């Protein structure tokens, strides 16, 4: 399967602390672009005491439920988007949000798009950080947010499929 669209978080990240006394929250943002390079939405990530809040808004997208994943490389080259690498998984867990062995760090809830082609999600997770940590999204390679044409399974799937070359896994 091929991803529907994705965005490069690494290319557009910006820290909010502008002065030594200003300790605002870390944040990142990016434009959602389809395989033709057209903007079809936006994402904002803000680190809060409760975790990283992710707000994604999409428009001009096919209706239905779509997978939403963080991938391990902040490079998003259309039309295949394989440059984004595999799902972010620095802890070596299994694929699927309900997997009893623990999900990938980059497994997120599905994004639901209405018949109008618009939709969004606003979710907070402690699975990763924006600050320096073993599970940061802002490491040397950056990360990508990938939206796939089909919903992500919440149950375990075989590791060979979950870690395959296609970012739509």
N, C-alpha and C positions, 0 to 999 in steps of 0.2 A: 504494500500500500504506500501511497505517497502522501506527504502532509499537504493539507490544504493551504496553510500559510504559516508563517512564523515571524518572529521578530528577534533582533539581536539586542539583548539586554546589555551586553558588554560594551557595545559601541556608543551607547547613549546614557550611561550611568553618570549620576552627579551627586556628590555629597552635599548636604545642606548646611554643614557647619561652616559659616563664612568668616567667622572671627574667633579668636581664642576663647572668648567668653560665651560665644553662641554655640550651644551644644544641642542644636536641633536634631531631629531624627534623620538617620540615613535614608535616602530614597533613590529610586531609579525609575526610569520611564522609557518607553519605546513606542514606535508606531508599528501597528500590525500591517504587513504588506502581503499581498497574494503573489502567486507565481509570476504574474506579469509586472510586479512592482507597484501596483496600485494600492493606496492606503485604504484599508478596510476596518480600521479600528485603532485602539490605543490601549496600553497597559501602564499602570502605575504600581510601584512596589514601595512600601514604607515600612521601616523597621519600628515596631512598637514594643512595649513591655510584654504584650500578649503574644508576640511573634511577628512574622512578616505579613503585612496586609497586602493582598494582591487584588487589584481592581482591573478587570478587563472589560472593555466595551467593544463590541463588534457591530458592523453594519455592512450591507451588501454581501452577506454570507448565505450559503445554502441553509434552509431551515433544518432543524433537527438537533440531535445531541452530538457533540464533537469532543474528542479527547483533548486534554490540555496537559502538557508536560513541560518540565524544565529539562533541557538537554545540556550536555557536558561541555560544549564548545560555543563561544560567542561569535560564530561565523554563520551567516544565513544566506547561502547562495542559491537563488532560484535556477531552474524550476524544481529540482529534486529536493533541495534543502538537506541533503545528506551531509553537508559540511558541518551541520550542527552536532554530529556525533550521536552517541547513544544517550539514553536517559541518564540524568545526573544520579549517580549511585555510589558516592564515596564510601558508604558504610557497607557495601556488599550485600544489600538486602535483595528480596525477591520483588517481581513486578506485581502490581495489583494493590489498590488501597486497602482491601480487606484481607490481604495475605497474612496468615498467622505467623509467618516468618518475618514479617515486617515489610512494608512497601519501599520502593526506591524513594530516595529523597525528593526526586523530581516528579513523583506521581501526584497529580492534582485532581480535584473534582471535574466532571465533564462540564463543558460550556454548552448551554442550551440556547439555540437561535430560533426565534419565532418565525411564523410564516412571512412576516414583513422583511425578513433578512437581518433583523436587529436582535441583539441579546447582550447579556453581560453576566459577570460573576464578581462577587466581592467576598473573598475568603481570607481567613488568617490562619497561618500555619507556623508551627515551631520546628518543622522538619529542616529548615535551612535558615541562614542569616544573610544580612547584607554586610554586617561587620566581620572583622577578621575572625575566622574560625575554621575548623576542618570541613564544615558544610556551608561555606560562604558561596554566594552567587558571584562575588566579585573577585575571584581568584585570577591567576595569571592568564588563563585561557578564556575567561569570561563564561557566560552561559547564554542560552537561547530559550525562548518560550515558543513552543510548537503547538499549533492547533491542527488536529488531524481530521480527515473527513468522516471518520467513524468514531463512535464513543469508545472511551477506554474501558476495558473490562475492569471491574473492581475486584475480581477474584484472581487467584494465581494463574499464570500462564507459564508454559515451559520456558526456562531460561534461554534456550537457543532462539526463541522467537522474541523474547523481551530484549535481548541484547544484540539482535541482528543489525545489519548495516542500515536498514531503513529506519529513519526517525519516526515513522508512523507506528512502530511496534507497540 
